[in-house]
Amino acid sequence: KAEDLDPVFNYNPDYQYKIRKDDKISISVWAQDDLSVGSVYGIYNSNEVYGKWLLVDAVGNIEVPKVGSLNVKGKTVVEVKNILKNRYAEWLVTPIVDVKVLNKEVSIIGEVIESTTVLLEKDNNTLVEVLTKSKGFDFYANLKKVQIIRQIGDTTHTAYIDLKSSDDFLSKNIQVQPGDVVVIPTKKHKNFDKRISILIPFTSAITTVAILYGTLKN
């Protein structure tokens, strides 16, 4: 139910990602290749393939060409962009600057065809949007108890979502954030099916009934 949802998962229309330690940052300055790192304006936008990014270090700094050490931890992309525009304006006329975080990802694991990470290109992303970018669910996927795990500081928060029910769907299609882990759990009868498929060929009818009864009872 929506009222049972952990408040950290409440929808926030003004949500903006805040840069973290170990994030990979690209900086693009129009017509200024010497200032750009992984420029989206250049002919060759190789970025991560060839390591064209700046890594946020342990204290939250990146080393920016001609600017030097800049602390970006806890800042939004918009805030970093404005800081750089102001610095570049000291020697450029109306600098055009773009800043990107290259590793904003959500992980999808569990009863899926293939565990995967989904790159988030924007700030406002929903659970269903992310799931549509996966490769699909396995037969035993339990969509009634999808889990979204979010780490905030030293505390782990978990939301349990029933995607099989159409009731109050908008509140359940929650906003996911970079670093979230989406877990598609297993239906309870998966292990039951496996045990029966292995044991039944080697048991008598009476033993089979006993196995069935014991498994269902548990």
Beta strands, then each sheet from edge to edge (+ up, - down):
strand 1: 24-29
strand 2: 54-55
strand 3: 61-64
strand 4: 68-71
strand 5: 97-101
strand 6: 105-110
strand 7: 116-119
strand 8: 125-126
strand 9: 146-152
strand 10: 155-161
strand 11: 175-176
strand 12: 181-184
sheet 1: 2+ 1- 5+
sheet 2: 3+ 4-
sheet 3: 7+ 6- 12- 9+ 10-
sheet 4: 8+ 11-
end
